[in-house]
Each structure stands twice: as C-alpha cells, then as structure tokens.
Amino acid sequence: MRTLILAMLSVAVLSAEMPTPAQEKEIMAAMDAWIQATAKQDVAGLQRILHDELWYSHSAGTFQTKAEVIKDVQEGRGPAGAELSDIRSRI
C-alpha cells in the first residue's frame, strides 16, 4: 500500500508542469476576462467564462455554484471586482 501511495504522489508531482509562455498568456487572458466581467457585472460574460461545474470558495468558508454566482450578480449582490496577486499557474 505504501508503494502505491508513493507512486500516486510521484505521478501527481510529475504531472504538474509549468505552462509554456503561450499557455501562460492564455491563462492570464482568461483571468483578465473574468476580472473584467466581474467588475462590469456582465452576466452574459460570466455565463460564458465560468465553467458549468464551478464551485467558488469564499474566505468565510462558504461555497457557491456557477448558478449562485450568476444569481448574485443579477440581483446586485455580486462582487465589485477582483484583484489577483502572486499568480502561479500549473498545467
């Protein structure tokens, strides 16, 4: 069992690679689109950008699905924006 766990951890560690510059650019463009849609409270943009299986975790320990995030924005309870720092991408 210990060997299996170590093998699984090794695969997990080896499979997380740094993105190529093109992939990094694509990731940052997607993050910027999300920030812009959030700041503008653009429901159509958020519906397009957010994954259908989204589970958003808040710092208070609560979670929201994509539908709940969209509903909050439609009802004026959505965030006014987002700020990112110390961004690290793994593929």
Secondary structure, DSSP 8 states (H G I E B T S, - for coil): -HHHHHHHHHHHHHH-----HHHHHHHHHHHHHHHHHHHHT-HHHHHHHS-TT-EEE-TTS-EEEHHHHHHHHHTT-S-S-----S-----
